[in-house]
């Protein structure tokens, strides 16, 4: 397959490779297409209730800290 990529997008690919984020332009393009595929598979957001439900599901996926955690502001200074 041969693609004609507009120069602005080619520059983005070149910059991504130059920054060291990707080994090649093909890798950068593959990553972009994978993100597009995920975006297309994600359900349409129905608003704040949907965001809140997804956040709760994300939070519940993490194990709780079973030890003391100093979350006071004084501990960061």
Order of alpha helices (4+ residues) and beta strands (2+ residues): alpha-alpha-alpha
